[in-house]
């Protein structure tokens, strides 16, 4: 017995569901990248805090050791920057360490959110933003020497822009 065209359901031929699991693994790796970035930001912030708590005598030793390794031109540049003593050096180091930790911590948040949203297959635009922030050197410490973060970010972008990736987000959002 055969069926005529009028006897098939409207969705004939049956359409296969998109491979929605394809975006989950890059999402998990985005979460791992964000966690690594947050840990590294914490270590840099802890370093800044540690320098802020050094006694003056120890900071003087650090400053003298630092000055001993510089040539005359480099010492002149430090003086031009306003770093003339151990307290100036401490303030410079603390500001840089805490500022860098703040930037790394803030940039890790879109990466974390993008990874979570990719795993849930929601908000493709935010997942793409998370992948982009994961691969940017300097603001994403795991991407600085072109290692883990950069590879994960590029891989996630390739998957999110693939037809399966687009379909996975659309299938979930509908």
C-alpha positions as YAML, in Angstrom:
chain: A
units: angstrom
residues:
- id: 1
  name: UNK
  ca: [0.00, 0.00, 0.00]
- id: 2
  name: UNK
  ca: [1.40, 3.40, -0.90]
- id: 3
  name: UNK
  ca: [0.52, 6.84, 0.29]
- id: 4
  name: UNK
  ca: [-0.36, 9.72, -1.96]
- id: 5
  name: UNK
  ca: [0.99, 13.20, -1.39]
- id: 6
  name: UNK
  ca: [-2.23, 14.32, 0.27]
- id: 7
  name: UNK
  ca: [-1.84, 11.67, 2.98]
- id: 8
  name: UNK
  ca: [1.56, 12.88, 4.24]
- id: 9
  name: UNK
  ca: [1.82, 15.40, 7.05]
- id: 10
  name: UNK
  ca: [2.74, 18.98, 6.13]
- id: 11
  name: UNK
  ca: [6.28, 18.59, 7.38]
- id: 12
  name: UNK
  ca: [7.13, 15.93, 4.80]
- id: 13
  name: UNK
  ca: [9.87, 15.11, 4.15]
- id: 14
  name: UNK
  ca: [10.71, 15.01, 7.83]
- id: 15
  name: UNK
  ca: [13.43, 17.50, 8.72]
- id: 16
  name: UNK
  ca: [16.21, 16.36, 10.95]
- id: 17
  name: UNK
  ca: [16.71, 18.30, 14.13]
- id: 18
  name: UNK
  ca: [19.88, 20.38, 14.07]
- id: 19
  name: UNK
  ca: [22.94, 19.12, 15.86]
- id: 20
  name: UNK
  ca: [22.34, 21.30, 18.92]
- id: 21
  name: UNK
  ca: [25.09, 19.66, 20.95]
- id: 22
  name: UNK
  ca: [27.77, 21.08, 18.67]
- id: 23
  name: UNK
  ca: [27.74, 24.47, 20.44]
- id: 24
  name: UNK
  ca: [27.87, 23.02, 23.96]
- id: 25
  name: UNK
  ca: [31.52, 21.94, 23.96]
- id: 26
  name: UNK
  ca: [32.87, 25.35, 22.86]
- id: 27
  name: UNK
  ca: [30.61, 26.85, 25.52]
- id: 28
  name: UNK
  ca: [32.17, 24.64, 28.18]
- id: 29
  name: UNK
  ca: [35.64, 25.64, 27.03]
- id: 30
  name: UNK
  ca: [34.63, 29.33, 27.14]
- id: 31
  name: UNK
  ca: [33.60, 28.80, 30.76]
- id: 32
  name: UNK
  ca: [36.96, 27.15, 31.50]
- id: 33
  name: UNK
  ca: [38.77, 30.03, 29.78]
- id: 34
  name: UNK
  ca: [36.84, 32.56, 31.86]
- id: 35
  name: UNK
  ca: [37.68, 30.63, 35.03]
- id: 36
  name: UNK
  ca: [41.40, 30.62, 34.11]
- id: 37
  name: UNK
  ca: [41.24, 34.36, 33.42]
- id: 38
  name: UNK
  ca: [39.54, 35.01, 36.76]
- id: 39
  name: UNK
  ca: [42.17, 32.97, 38.62]
- id: 40
  name: UNK
  ca: [45.00, 34.81, 36.85]
- id: 41
  name: UNK
  ca: [43.32, 38.15, 37.63]
- id: 42
  name: UNK
  ca: [43.13, 37.08, 41.27]
- id: 43
  name: UNK
  ca: [46.84, 36.25, 41.35]
- id: 44
  name: UNK
  ca: [47.78, 39.60, 39.80]
- id: 45
  name: UNK
  ca: [45.47, 41.41, 42.22]
- id: 46
  name: UNK
  ca: [47.03, 39.50, 45.10]
- id: 47
  name: UNK
  ca: [50.47, 40.55, 43.85]
- id: 48
  name: UNK
  ca: [49.37, 44.19, 43.87]
- id: 49
  name: UNK
  ca: [48.01, 43.83, 47.38]
- id: 50
  name: UNK
  ca: [51.23, 42.15, 48.52]
- id: 51
  name: UNK
  ca: [53.33, 45.02, 47.19]
- id: 52
  name: UNK
  ca: [51.04, 47.50, 48.93]
- id: 53
  name: UNK
  ca: [51.72, 45.76, 52.25]
- id: 54
  name: UNK
  ca: [55.53, 45.52, 51.99]
- id: 55
  name: UNK
  ca: [57.33, 47.34, 54.80]
- id: 56
  name: UNK
  ca: [59.35, 50.38, 53.76]
- id: 57
  name: UNK
  ca: [62.69, 48.65, 54.45]
- id: 58
  name: UNK
  ca: [61.84, 45.73, 52.15]
- id: 59
  name: UNK
  ca: [60.54, 48.08, 49.47]
- id: 60
  name: UNK
  ca: [63.83, 49.98, 49.71]
- id: 61
  name: UNK
  ca: [65.68, 46.71, 49.02]
- id: 62
  name: UNK
  ca: [63.44, 46.05, 46.00]
- id: 63
  name: UNK
  ca: [64.02, 49.59, 44.73]
- id: 64
  name: UNK
  ca: [67.82, 49.37, 45.19]
- id: 65
  name: UNK
  ca: [67.95, 45.99, 43.44]
- id: 66
  name: UNK
  ca: [65.79, 47.35, 40.62]
- id: 67
  name: UNK
  ca: [67.95, 50.47, 40.25]
- id: 68
  name: UNK
  ca: [71.11, 48.34, 40.20]
- id: 69
  name: UNK
  ca: [69.92, 46.47, 37.13]
- id: 70
  name: UNK
  ca: [69.22, 49.61, 35.08]
- id: 71
  name: UNK
  ca: [71.59, 51.62, 32.92]
- id: 72
  name: UNK
  ca: [71.82, 55.43, 33.15]
- id: 73
  name: UNK
  ca: [69.31, 56.03, 30.38]
- id: 74
  name: UNK
  ca: [66.72, 53.77, 32.00]
- id: 75
  name: UNK
  ca: [67.24, 55.47, 35.39]
- id: 76
  name: UNK
  ca: [66.67, 58.83, 33.68]
- id: 77
  name: UNK
  ca: [63.43, 57.54, 32.15]
- id: 78
  name: UNK
  ca: [62.23, 56.38, 35.57]
- id: 79
  name: UNK
  ca: [63.01, 59.78, 37.03]
- id: 80
  name: UNK
  ca: [61.15, 61.41, 34.14]
- id: 81
  name: UNK
  ca: [58.13, 59.21, 34.98]
- id: 82
  name: UNK
  ca: [58.29, 60.44, 38.57]
- id: 83
  name: UNK
  ca: [59.65, 57.22, 40.10]
- id: 84
  name: UNK
  ca: [62.42, 58.53, 42.33]
- id: 85
  name: UNK
  ca: [62.10, 56.38, 45.43]
- id: 86
  name: UNK
  ca: [60.69, 53.14, 46.82]
- id: 87
  name: UNK
  ca: [57.25, 54.62, 47.55]
- id: 88
  name: UNK
  ca: [56.90, 55.86, 43.98]
- id: 89
  name: UNK
  ca: [57.85, 52.41, 42.68]
- id: 90
  name: UNK
  ca: [55.39, 50.76, 45.08]
- id: 91
  name: UNK
  ca: [52.56, 53.04, 43.93]
- id: 92
  name: UNK
  ca: [53.38, 52.40, 40.27]
- id: 93
  name: UNK
  ca: [53.44, 48.61, 40.75]
- id: 94
  name: UNK
  ca: [50.27, 48.53, 42.85]
- id: 95
  name: UNK
  ca: [48.32, 50.69, 40.38]
- id: 96
  name: UNK
  ca: [49.40, 48.54, 37.43]
- id: 97
  name: UNK
  ca: [48.77, 45.21, 39.15]
- id: 98
  name: UNK
  ca: [45.36, 46.19, 40.52]
- id: 99
  name: UNK
  ca: [44.35, 47.88, 37.26]
- id: 100
  name: UNK
  ca: [45.36, 44.84, 35.23]
- id: 101
  name: UNK
  ca: [43.53, 42.53, 37.63]
- id: 102
  name: UNK
  ca: [40.39, 44.66, 37.31]
- id: 103
  name: UNK
  ca: [40.52, 44.63, 33.50]
- id: 104
  name: UNK
  ca: [41.13, 40.88, 33.36]
- id: 105
  name: UNK
  ca: [38.33, 40.22, 35.83]
- id: 106
  name: UNK
  ca: [35.85, 42.43, 33.97]
- id: 107
  name: UNK
  ca: [36.72, 40.93, 30.59]
- id: 108
  name: UNK
  ca: [36.31, 37.41, 31.99]
- id: 109
  name: UNK
  ca: [32.63, 38.12, 32.75]
- id: 110
  name: UNK
  ca: [31.42, 38.31, 29.11]
- id: 111
  name: UNK
  ca: [33.45, 35.19, 28.37]
- id: 112
  name: UNK
  ca: [31.80, 33.37, 31.26]
- id: 113
  name: UNK
  ca: [28.33, 34.62, 30.29]
- id: 114
  name: UNK
  ca: [28.95, 33.69, 26.63]
- id: 115
  name: UNK
  ca: [29.99, 30.18, 27.62]
- id: 116
  name: UNK
  ca: [26.91, 29.70, 29.80]
- id: 117
  name: UNK
  ca: [24.62, 31.00, 27.06]
- id: 118
  name: UNK
  ca: [26.29, 28.78, 24.46]
- id: 119
  name: UNK
  ca: [25.70, 25.74, 26.66]
- id: 120
  name: UNK
  ca: [22.06, 26.77, 26.99]
- id: 121
  name: UNK
  ca: [21.94, 27.63, 23.25]
- id: 122
  name: UNK
  ca: [20.46, 31.05, 23.96]
- id: 123
  name: UNK
  ca: [21.49, 34.58, 22.97]
- id: 124
  name: UNK
  ca: [23.88, 33.76, 20.13]
- id: 125
  name: UNK
  ca: [25.12, 37.36, 19.99]
- id: 126
  name: UNK
  ca: [26.30, 37.29, 23.60]
- id: 127
  name: UNK
  ca: [27.91, 33.89, 23.05]
- id: 128
  name: UNK
  ca: [29.80, 35.39, 20.10]
- id: 129
  name: UNK
  ca: [30.86, 38.35, 22.27]
- id: 130
  name: UNK
  ca: [32.15, 35.88, 24.86]
- id: 131
  name: UNK
  ca: [34.19, 34.08, 22.22]
- id: 132
  name: UNK
  ca: [35.65, 37.36, 20.98]
- id: 133
  name: UNK
  ca: [36.67, 38.45, 24.47]
- id: 134
  name: UNK
  ca: [38.28, 35.06, 25.07]
- id: 135
  name: UNK
  ca: [40.57, 35.39, 22.06]
- id: 136
  name: UNK
  ca: [41.75, 38.96, 22.55]
- id: 137
  name: UNK
  ca: [45.36, 39.12, 23.71]
- id: 138
  name: UNK
  ca: [46.26, 41.46, 26.59]
- id: 139
  name: UNK
  ca: [42.69, 41.72, 27.93]
- id: 140
  name: UNK
  ca: [42.33, 37.94, 28.13]
- id: 141
  name: UNK
  ca: [45.40, 36.58, 29.92]
- id: 142
  name: UNK
  ca: [44.84, 33.04, 28.68]
- id: 143
  name: UNK
  ca: [45.17, 34.36, 25.10]
- id: 144
  name: UNK
  ca: [48.33, 36.45, 25.64]
- id: 145
  name: UNK
  ca: [50.90, 34.03, 24.24]
- id: 146
  name: UNK
  ca: [48.42, 32.77, 21.63]
- id: 147
  name: UNK
  ca: [47.51, 29.65, 23.55]
- id: 148
  name: UNK
  ca: [44.38, 28.33, 25.17]
- id: 149
  name: UNK
  ca: [42.07, 31.37, 25.12]
- id: 150
  name: UNK
  ca: [42.81, 32.32, 21.55]
- id: 151
  name: UNK
  ca: [42.31, 28.78, 20.28]
- id: 152
  name: UNK
  ca: [39.05, 28.38, 22.22]
- id: 153
  name: UNK
  ca: [37.75, 31.76, 21.02]
- id: 154
  name: UNK
  ca: [38.48, 31.04, 17.36]
- id: 155
  name: UNK
  ca: [37.03, 27.53, 17.61]
- id: 156
  name: UNK
  ca: [33.87, 28.88, 19.28]
- id: 157
  name: UNK
  ca: [33.44, 31.53, 16.59]
- id: 158
  name: UNK
  ca: [33.82, 28.95, 13.83]
- id: 159
  name: UNK
  ca: [31.18, 26.75, 15.47]
- id: 160
  name: UNK
  ca: [28.80, 29.64, 16.28]
- id: 161
  name: UNK
  ca: [28.93, 30.89, 12.68]
- id: 162
  name: UNK
  ca: [28.58, 27.45, 11.11]
- id: 163
  name: UNK
  ca: [25.17, 26.42, 9.75]
- id: 164
  name: UNK
  ca: [24.80, 23.85, 12.56]
- id: 165
  name: UNK
  ca: [25.67, 26.46, 15.16]
- id: 166
  name: UNK
  ca: [23.21, 28.98, 13.80]
- id: 167
  name: UNK
  ca: [20.52, 26.31, 13.63]
- id: 168
  name: UNK
  ca: [21.28, 25.18, 17.20]
- id: 169
  name: UNK
  ca: [20.67, 28.66, 18.57]
- id: 170
  name: UNK
  ca: [17.58, 29.19, 16.38]
- id: 171
  name: UNK
  ca: [16.17, 25.77, 17.28]
- id: 172
  name: UNK
  ca: [16.50, 26.52, 20.98]
- id: 173
  name: UNK
  ca: [15.14, 30.07, 20.75]
- id: 174
  name: UNK
  ca: [12.02, 29.07, 18.80]
...
